[in-house]
Amino acid sequence: MAKSKSPKPSGESVESDRLTAALRAFEEGDVVRGRRLAEEVIAQGSGGDASAVKKAAERMGLDPATSPELVAQALVTRSMPPPRAFLFGLAVLAVMGLLLVLASARYAAI
């Protein structure tokens, strides 16, 4: 089967496509891919397709006049794991370690 020979998109549409793809990946549950694509949009630093940026901003609940970099930054911020989960895991690990030490001290004396 022959491959289609579509013209390469311009830089602006590639960025807006990245922003749209990042938002789509984030909504589908692929947070890592969405975050990476959003970081690429931030690194590019140029304006994207206004209609795609407006749609992405509306889907995220932001002002439609927001720049693509701010929409991407909001996506990156939303995809960061909450520190509470890590603190809870650390607390559980500390309690389990304490119980192990107490159990070994009690049964070592017998």
N, CA, C and O atoms as a GROMACS GRO file, in nm:
protein
  440
    1MET      N    1   0.084  -0.116   0.000
    1MET     CA    2   0.000   0.000   0.000
    1MET      C    3   0.089   0.124   0.000
    1MET      O    4   0.187   0.130   0.074
    2ALA      N    5   0.056   0.219  -0.081
    2ALA     CA    6   0.136   0.340  -0.096
    2ALA      C    7   0.110   0.436   0.019
    2ALA      O    8  -0.003   0.449   0.068
    3LYS      N    9   0.214   0.503   0.060
    3LYS     CA   10   0.200   0.602   0.165
    3LYS      C   11   0.147   0.731   0.105
    3LYS      O   12   0.179   0.765  -0.009
    4SER      N   13   0.065   0.801   0.182
    4SER     CA   14   0.014   0.928   0.132
    4SER      C   15   0.123   1.033   0.144
    4SER      O   16   0.201   1.033   0.239
    5LYS      N   17   0.128   1.120   0.047
    5LYS     CA   18   0.231   1.224   0.046
    5LYS      C   19   0.165   1.357   0.077
    5LYS      O   20   0.142   1.438  -0.012
    6SER      N   21   0.136   1.378   0.204
    6SER     CA   22   0.076   1.505   0.243
    6SER      C   23   0.186   1.605   0.271
    6SER      O   24   0.294   1.567   0.319
    7PRO      N   25   0.162   1.732   0.242
    7PRO     CA   26   0.265   1.832   0.269
    7PRO      C   27   0.288   1.847   0.419
    7PRO      O   28   0.198   1.826   0.500
    8LYS      N   29   0.410   1.883   0.453
    8LYS     CA   30   0.442   1.902   0.594
    8LYS      C   31   0.374   2.028   0.646
    8LYS      O   32   0.373   2.130   0.577
    9PRO      N   33   0.316   2.021   0.764
    9PRO     CA   34   0.249   2.138   0.818
    9PRO      C   35   0.349   2.246   0.858
    9PRO      O   36   0.466   2.218   0.884
   10SER      N   37   0.300   2.368   0.863
   10SER     CA   38   0.387   2.479   0.903
   10SER      C   39   0.417   2.470   1.052
   10SER      O   40   0.356   2.390   1.124
   11GLY      N   41   0.511   2.551   1.098
   11GLY     CA   42   0.551   2.548   1.238
   11GLY      C   43   0.439   2.583   1.333
   11GLY      O   44   0.428   2.525   1.442
   12GLU      N   45   0.354   2.677   1.294
   12GLU     CA   46   0.244   2.717   1.381
   12GLU      C   47   0.144   2.604   1.399
   12GLU      O   48   0.100   2.578   1.511
   13SER      N   49   0.108   2.535   1.290
   13SER     CA   50   0.010   2.428   1.304
   13SER      C   51   0.068   2.309   1.376
   13SER      O   52  -0.004   2.237   1.445
   14VAL      N   53   0.200   2.286   1.363
   14VAL     CA   54   0.263   2.177   1.437
   14VAL      C   55   0.252   2.204   1.586
   14VAL      O   56   0.222   2.112   1.664
   15GLU      N   57   0.276   2.329   1.628
   15GLU     CA   58   0.268   2.360   1.769
   15GLU      C   59   0.126   2.345   1.821
   15GLU      O   60   0.104   2.288   1.928
   16SER      N   61   0.030   2.397   1.746
   16SER     CA   62  -0.108   2.384   1.792
   16SER      C   63  -0.151   2.239   1.790
   16SER      O   64  -0.229   2.195   1.875
   17ASP      N   65  -0.099   2.161   1.692
   17ASP     CA   66  -0.127   2.018   1.692
   17ASP      C   67  -0.066   1.952   1.815
   17ASP      O   68  -0.127   1.862   1.873
   18ARG      N   69   0.053   1.995   1.854
   18ARG     CA   70   0.115   1.941   1.975
   18ARG      C   71   0.033   1.975   2.098
   18ARG      O   72   0.013   1.892   2.186
   19LEU      N   73  -0.016   2.098   2.104
   19LEU     CA   74  -0.098   2.139   2.217
   19LEU      C   75  -0.228   2.060   2.221
   19LEU      O   76  -0.270   2.014   2.327
   20THR      N   77  -0.290   2.042   2.105
   20THR     CA   78  -0.413   1.963   2.098
   20THR      C   79  -0.383   1.818   2.132
   20THR      O   80  -0.460   1.754   2.204
   21ALA      N   81  -0.273   1.765   2.082
   21ALA     CA   82  -0.235   1.626   2.111
   21ALA      C   83  -0.202   1.609   2.259
   21ALA      O   84  -0.234   1.506   2.319
   22ALA      N   85  -0.139   1.709   2.319
   22ALA     CA   86  -0.108   1.702   2.461
   22ALA      C   87  -0.235   1.699   2.544
   22ALA      O   88  -0.246   1.621   2.639
   23LEU      N   89  -0.329   1.783   2.510
   23LEU     CA   90  -0.455   1.786   2.583
   23LEU      C   91  -0.533   1.657   2.563
   23LEU      O   92  -0.593   1.605   2.657
   24ARG      N   93  -0.533   1.605   2.440
   24ARG     CA   94  -0.603   1.480   2.413
   24ARG      C   95  -0.540   1.365   2.491
   24ARG      O   96  -0.611   1.281   2.547
   25ALA      N   97  -0.407   1.360   2.494
   25ALA     CA   98  -0.339   1.254   2.569
   25ALA      C   99  -0.369   1.265   2.718
   25ALA      O  100  -0.390   1.164   2.785
   26PHE      N  101  -0.370   1.388   2.769
   26PHE     CA  102  -0.399   1.409   2.911
   26PHE      C  103  -0.541   1.364   2.944
   26PHE      O  104  -0.563   1.301   3.048
   27GLU      N  105  -0.637   1.395   2.857
   27GLU     CA  106  -0.775   1.356   2.881
   27GLU      C  107  -0.796   1.206   2.867
   27GLU      O  108  -0.885   1.150   2.930
   28GLU      N  109  -0.714   1.139   2.784
   28GLU     CA  110  -0.724   0.995   2.767
   28GLU      C  111  -0.654   0.919   2.878
   28GLU      O  112  -0.666   0.796   2.885
   29GLY      N  113  -0.581   0.988   2.963
   29GLY     CA  114  -0.514   0.923   3.075
   29GLY      C  115  -0.365   0.904   3.058
   29GLY      O  116  -0.298   0.854   3.149
   30ASP      N  117  -0.311   0.942   2.944
   30ASP     CA  118  -0.166   0.929   2.921
   30ASP      C  119  -0.099   1.059   2.966
   30ASP      O  120  -0.065   1.145   2.885
   31VAL      N  121  -0.082   1.071   3.095
   31VAL     CA  122  -0.033   1.195   3.154
   31VAL      C  123   0.112   1.224   3.116
   31VAL      O  124   0.149   1.339   3.094
   32VAL      N  125   0.193   1.120   3.107
   32VAL     CA  126   0.335   1.139   3.075
   32VAL      C  127   0.350   1.195   2.934
   32VAL      O  128   0.426   1.291   2.913
   33ARG      N  129   0.280   1.137   2.838
   33ARG     CA  130   0.289   1.186   2.700
   33ARG      C  131   0.233   1.328   2.690
   33ARG      O  132   0.291   1.413   2.622
   34GLY      N  133   0.122   1.354   2.756
   34GLY     CA  134   0.064   1.488   2.754
   34GLY      C  135   0.158   1.591   2.814
   34GLY      O  136   0.171   1.702   2.762
   35ARG      N  137   0.223   1.554   2.922
   35ARG     CA  138   0.318   1.646   2.987
   35ARG      C  139   0.438   1.674   2.896
   35ARG      O  140   0.482   1.788   2.885
   36ARG      N  141   0.491   1.570   2.830
   36ARG     CA  142   0.605   1.588   2.741
   36ARG      C  143   0.570   1.677   2.622
   36ARG      O  144   0.648   1.765   2.584
   37LEU      N  145   0.453   1.655   2.564
   37LEU     CA  146   0.411   1.738   2.451
   37LEU      C  147   0.389   1.882   2.495
   37LEU      O  148   0.423   1.975   2.421
   38ALA      N  149   0.333   1.902   2.613
   38ALA     CA  150   0.312   2.038   2.664
   38ALA      C  151   0.446   2.106   2.690
   38ALA      O  152   0.459   2.226   2.665
   39GLU      N  153   0.544   2.032   2.740
   39GLU     CA  154   0.676   2.091   2.762
   39GLU      C  155   0.742   2.127   2.630
   39GLU      O  156   0.818   2.224   2.624
   40GLU      N  157   0.715   2.051   2.522
   40GLU     CA  158   0.768   2.087   2.391
   40GLU      C  159   0.706   2.218   2.342
   40GLU      O  160   0.775   2.301   2.282
   41VAL      N  161   0.577   2.236   2.368
   41VAL     CA  162   0.510   2.361   2.328
   41VAL      C  163   0.571   2.478   2.403
   41VAL      O  164   0.593   2.585   2.346
   42ILE      N  165   0.599   2.459   2.532
   42ILE     CA  166   0.660   2.566   2.611
   42ILE      C  167   0.801   2.597   2.559
   42ILE      O  168   0.839   2.714   2.551
   43ALA      N  169   0.877   2.494   2.523
   43ALA     CA  170   1.013   2.515   2.475
   43ALA      C  171   1.015   2.588   2.340
   43ALA      O  172   1.107   2.665   2.314
   44GLN      N  173   0.915   2.564   2.255
   44GLN     CA  174   0.910   2.631   2.125
   44GLN      C  175   0.891   2.780   2.142
   44GLN      O  176   0.957   2.860   2.076
   45GLY      N  177   0.800   2.821   2.232
   45GLY     CA  178   0.783   2.961   2.266
   45GLY      C  179   0.722   3.049   2.158
   45GLY      O  180   0.727   3.171   2.171
   46SER      N  181   0.666   2.994   2.054
   46SER     CA  182   0.604   3.077   1.951
   46SER      C  183   0.454   3.058   1.952
   46SER      O  184   0.404   2.959   2.006
   47GLY      N  185   0.382   3.152   1.895
   47GLY     CA  186   0.236   3.144   1.891
   47GLY      C  187   0.189   3.032   1.801
   47GLY      O  188   0.255   3.001   1.702
   48GLY      N  189   0.077   2.973   1.834
   48GLY     CA  190   0.022   2.865   1.755
   48GLY      C  191  -0.104   2.908   1.684
   48GLY      O  192  -0.136   3.027   1.680
   49ASP      N  193  -0.176   2.813   1.629
   49ASP     CA  194  -0.302   2.839   1.563
   49ASP      C  195  -0.403   2.889   1.667
   49ASP      O  196  -0.429   2.821   1.766
   50ALA      N  197  -0.458   3.007   1.643
   50ALA     CA  198  -0.544   3.072   1.743
   50ALA      C  199  -0.669   2.991   1.772
   50ALA      O  200  -0.712   2.984   1.888
   51SER      N  201  -0.728   2.929   1.671
   51SER     CA  202  -0.852   2.854   1.695
   51SER      C  203  -0.824   2.728   1.778
   51SER      O  204  -0.903   2.692   1.865
   52ALA      N  205  -0.712   2.660   1.751
   52ALA     CA  206  -0.678   2.540   1.828
   52ALA      C  207  -0.644   2.576   1.972
   52ALA      O  208  -0.681   2.504   2.064
   53VAL      N  209  -0.573   2.686   1.991
   53VAL     CA  210  -0.539   2.730   2.126
   53VAL      C  211  -0.664   2.769   2.202
   53VAL      O  212  -0.678   2.738   2.321
   54LYS      N  213  -0.757   2.838   2.133
   54LYS     CA  214  -0.882   2.879   2.196
   54LYS      C  215  -0.963   2.758   2.239
   54LYS      O  216  -1.018   2.756   2.350
   55LYS      N  217  -0.972   2.656   2.153
   55LYS     CA  218  -1.045   2.533   2.188
   55LYS      C  219  -0.980   2.462   2.305
   55LYS      O  220  -1.049   2.415   2.395
   56ALA      N  221  -0.847   2.454   2.305
   56ALA     CA  222  -0.775   2.387   2.414
   56ALA      C  223  -0.794   2.462   2.545
   56ALA      O  224  -0.812   2.400   2.650
   57ALA      N  225  -0.791   2.596   2.540
   57ALA     CA  226  -0.811   2.675   2.661
   57ALA      C  227  -0.952   2.658   2.715
   57ALA      O  228  -0.972   2.649   2.836
   58GLU      N  229  -1.050   2.654   2.626
   58GLU     CA  230  -1.188   2.635   2.671
   58GLU      C  231  -1.208   2.497   2.731
   58GLU      O  232  -1.280   2.482   2.830
   59ARG      N  233  -1.145   2.395   2.673
   59ARG     CA  234  -1.158   2.259   2.726
   59ARG      C  235  -1.093   2.245   2.864
   59ARG      O  236  -1.133   2.161   2.944
   60MET      N  237  -0.992   2.329   2.891
   60MET     CA  238  -0.926   2.324   3.022
   60MET      C  239  -0.989   2.420   3.121
   60MET      O  240  -0.949   2.423   3.238
   61GLY      N  241  -1.086   2.499   3.077
   61GLY     CA  242  -1.151   2.593   3.167
   61GLY      C  243  -1.074   2.723   3.185
   61GLY      O  244  -1.087   2.789   3.288
   62LEU      N  245  -0.992   2.759   3.087
   62LEU     CA  246  -0.913   2.881   3.093
   62LEU      C  247  -0.976   2.987   3.003
   62LEU      O  248  -1.067   2.959   2.926
   63ASP      N  249  -0.927   3.108   3.015
   63ASP     CA  250  -0.972   3.218   2.929
   63ASP      C  251  -0.933   3.187   2.785
   63ASP      O  252  -0.818   3.152   2.759
   64PRO      N  253  -1.026   3.199   2.689
   64PRO     CA  254  -0.994   3.167   2.549
   64PRO      C  255  -0.885   3.254   2.489
   64PRO      O  256  -0.826   3.216   2.387
   65ALA      N  257  -0.856   3.368   2.548
   65ALA     CA  258  -0.752   3.456   2.495
   65ALA      C  259  -0.613   3.421   2.550
   65ALA      O  260  -0.518   3.496   2.528
   66THR      N  261  -0.601   3.311   2.620
   66THR     CA  262  -0.474   3.270   2.681
   66THR      C  263  -0.375   3.226   2.572
   66THR      O  264  -0.414   3.167   2.472
   67SER      N  265  -0.248   3.256   2.594
   67SER     CA  266  -0.144   3.217   2.498
   67SER      C  267  -0.121   3.066   2.504
   67SER      O  268  -0.152   3.003   2.605
   68PRO      N  269  -0.066   3.008   2.397
   68PRO     CA  270  -0.043   2.863   2.397
   68PRO      C  271   0.056   2.819   2.504
   68PRO      O  272   0.044   2.709   2.558
   69GLU      N  273   0.153   2.904   2.536
   69GLU     CA  274   0.249   2.868   2.640
   69GLU      C  275   0.182   2.858   2.776
   69GLU      O  276   0.215   2.769   2.856
   70LEU      N  277   0.087   2.948   2.804
   70LEU     CA  278   0.017   2.943   2.933
   70LEU      C  279  -0.077   2.823   2.942
   70LEU      O  280  -0.093   2.764   3.048
   71VAL      N  281  -0.139   2.788   2.830
   71VAL     CA  282  -0.224   2.668   2.827
   71VAL      C  283  -0.138   2.545   2.852
   71VAL      O  284  -0.176   2.457   2.929
   72ALA      N  285  -0.021   2.539   2.786
   72ALA     CA  286   0.069   2.425   2.806
   72ALA      C  287   0.122   2.422   2.950
   72ALA      O  288   0.136   2.314   3.008
   73GLN      N  289   0.152   2.539   3.007
   73GLN     CA  290   0.201   2.544   3.145
   73GLN      C  291   0.093   2.497   3.242
   73GLN      O  292   0.123   2.428   3.340
   74ALA      N  293  -0.033   2.533   3.214
   74ALA     CA  294  -0.143   2.485   3.299
   74ALA      C  295  -0.157   2.334   3.291
   74ALA      O  296  -0.187   2.268   3.390
   75LEU      N  297  -0.135   2.279   3.172
   75LEU     CA  298  -0.140   2.133   3.155
   75LEU      C  299  -0.027   2.065   3.231
   75LEU      O  300  -0.048   1.961   3.294
   76VAL      N  301   0.093   2.123   3.226
   76VAL     CA  302   0.206   2.067   3.299
   76VAL      C  303   0.180   2.072   3.450
   76VAL      O  304   0.209   1.977   3.522
   77THR      N  305   0.125   2.184   3.496
   77THR     CA  306   0.095   2.198   3.638
   77THR      C  307  -0.008   2.097   3.684
   77THR      O  308   0.003   2.040   3.792
   78ARG      N  309  -0.110   2.074   3.601
   78ARG     CA  310  -0.214   1.978   3.637
   78ARG      C  311  -0.164   1.834   3.638
   78ARG      O  312  -0.221   1.749   3.706
   79SER      N  313  -0.059   1.807   3.563
   79SER     CA  314  -0.012   1.669   3.552
   79SER      C  315   0.094   1.633   3.656
   79SER      O  316   0.145   1.521   3.656
   80MET      N  317   0.127   1.725   3.745
   80MET     CA  318   0.225   1.695   3.849
   80MET      C  319   0.158   1.610   3.958
   80MET      O  320   0.046   1.640   3.999
   81PRO      N  321   0.225   1.507   4.006
   81PRO     CA  322   0.165   1.426   4.112
   81PRO      C  323   0.159   1.504   4.243
   81PRO      O  324   0.249   1.581   4.274
   82PRO      N  325   0.053   1.484   4.319
   82PRO     CA  326   0.041   1.557   4.445
   82PRO      C  327   0.143   1.505   4.547
   82PRO      O  328   0.164   1.384   4.556
   83PRO      N  329   0.204   1.594   4.622
   83PRO     CA  330   0.304   1.549   4.720
   83PRO      C  331   0.241   1.470   4.835
   83PRO      O  332   0.312   1.397   4.904
   84ARG      N  333   0.112   1.484   4.855
   84ARG     CA  334   0.045   1.413   4.964
   84ARG      C  335   0.060   1.262   4.948
   84ARG      O  336   0.076   1.190   5.047
   85ALA      N  337   0.054   1.213   4.827
   85ALA     CA  338   0.066   1.069   4.803
   85ALA      C  339   0.206   1.020   4.842
   85ALA      O  340   0.220   0.914   4.902
   86PHE      N  341   0.308   1.098   4.808
   86PHE     CA  342   0.444   1.059   4.844
   86PHE      C  343   0.465   1.065   4.996
   86PHE      O  344   0.532   0.979   5.053
   87LEU      N  345   0.409   1.164   5.060
   87LEU     CA  346   0.420   1.175   5.205
   87LEU      C  347   0.348   1.060   5.274
   87LEU      O  348   0.397   1.005   5.373
   88PHE      N  349   0.232   1.022   5.222
   88PHE     CA  350   0.159   0.909   5.279
   88PHE      C  351   0.240   0.781   5.264
   88PHE      O  352   0.248   0.702   5.358
   89GLY      N  353   0.301   0.759   5.149
   89GLY     CA  354   0.385   0.641   5.127
   89GLY      C  355   0.505   0.639   5.220
   89GLY      O  356   0.543   0.534   5.271
   90LEU      N  357   0.565   0.755   5.241
   90LEU     CA  358   0.679   0.766   5.332
   90LEU      C  359   0.636   0.736   5.476
   90LEU      O  360   0.710   0.670   5.550
   91ALA      N  361   0.520   0.784   5.516
   91ALA     CA  362   0.469   0.758   5.650
   91ALA      C  363   0.441   0.609   5.670
   91ALA      O  364   0.472   0.553   5.776
   92VAL      N  365   0.384   0.545   5.570
   92VAL     CA  366   0.357   0.401   5.578
   92VAL      C  367   0.488   0.324   5.589
   92VAL      O  368   0.498   0.229   5.667
   93LEU      N  369   0.587   0.363   5.511
   93LEU     CA  370   0.717   0.298   5.518
   93LEU      C  371   0.781   0.314   5.656
   93LEU      O  372   0.840   0.220   5.708
   94ALA      N  373   0.769   0.433   5.715
   94ALA     CA  374   0.826   0.458   5.847
   94ALA      C  375   0.755   0.373   5.954
   94ALA      O  376   0.820   0.317   6.042
   95VAL      N  377   0.624   0.364   5.946
   95VAL     CA  378   0.548   0.283   6.043
   95VAL      C  379   0.584   0.136   6.030
   95VAL      O  380   0.602   0.066   6.130
   96MET      N  381   0.596   0.088   5.906
   96MET     CA  382   0.633  -0.053   5.887
   96MET      C  383   0.774  -0.079   5.940
   96MET      O  384   0.799  -0.184   6.000
   97GLY      N  385   0.865   0.014   5.920
   97GLY     CA  386   1.000  -0.002   5.974
   97GLY      C  387   1.000  -0.003   6.126
   97GLY      O  388   1.070  -0.083   6.187
   98LEU      N  389   0.920   0.085   6.186
   98LEU     CA  390   0.910   0.088   6.332
   98LEU      C  391   0.852  -0.043   6.386
   98LEU      O  392   0.902  -0.096   6.485
   99LEU      N  393   0.749  -0.094   6.321
   99LEU     CA  394   0.691  -0.221   6.365
   99LEU      C  395   0.791  -0.335   6.350
   99LEU      O  396   0.795  -0.424   6.435
  100LEU      N  397   0.870  -0.334   6.246
  100LEU     CA  398   0.971  -0.437   6.227
  100LEU      C  399   1.078  -0.430   6.336
  100LEU      O  400   1.120  -0.534   6.388
  101VAL      N  401   1.121  -0.310   6.371
  101VAL     CA  402   1.220  -0.293   6.478
  101VAL      C  403   1.162  -0.338   6.612
  101VAL      O  404   1.229  -0.407   6.688
  102LEU      N  405   1.039  -0.300   6.641
  102LEU     CA  406   0.976  -0.340   6.767
  102LEU      C  407   0.959  -0.492   6.775
  102LEU      O  408   0.982  -0.552   6.880
  103ALA      N  409   0.917  -0.553   6.666
  103ALA     CA  410   0.899  -0.697   6.665
  103ALA      C  411   1.032  -0.770   6.682
  103ALA      O  412   1.040  -0.869   6.755
  104SER      N  413   1.136  -0.722   6.615
  104SER     CA  414   1.265  -0.789   6.628
  104SER      C  415   1.323  -0.769   6.769
  104SER      O  416   1.390  -0.858   6.820
  105ALA      N  417   1.298  -0.654   6.831
  105ALA     CA  418   1.347  -0.631   6.968
  105ALA      C  419   1.273  -0.720   7.068
  105ALA      O  420   1.332  -0.772   7.163
  106ARG      N  421   1.144  -0.736   7.046
  106ARG     CA  422   1.066  -0.818   7.139
  106ARG      C  423   1.102  -0.965   7.128
  106ARG      O  424   1.122  -1.031   7.230
  107TYR      N  425   1.111  -1.018   7.006
  107TYR     CA  426   1.134  -1.160   6.990
  107TYR      C  427   1.282  -1.197   6.995
  107TYR      O  428   1.314  -1.316   7.005
  108ALA      N  429   1.370  -1.102   6.989
  108ALA     CA  430   1.513  -1.131   7.004
  108ALA      C  431   1.548  -1.156   7.150
  108ALA      O  432   1.646  -1.223   7.180
  109ALA      N  433   1.466  -1.100   7.241
  109ALA     CA  434   1.494  -1.114   7.383
  109ALA      C  435   1.447  -1.249   7.438
  109ALA      O  436   1.486  -1.288   7.548
  110ILE      N  437   1.365  -1.319   7.363
  110ILE     CA  438   1.310  -1.447   7.412
  110ILE      C  439   1.407  -1.558   7.395
  110ILE      O  440   1.378  -1.672   7.431
   0.00000   0.00000   0.00000
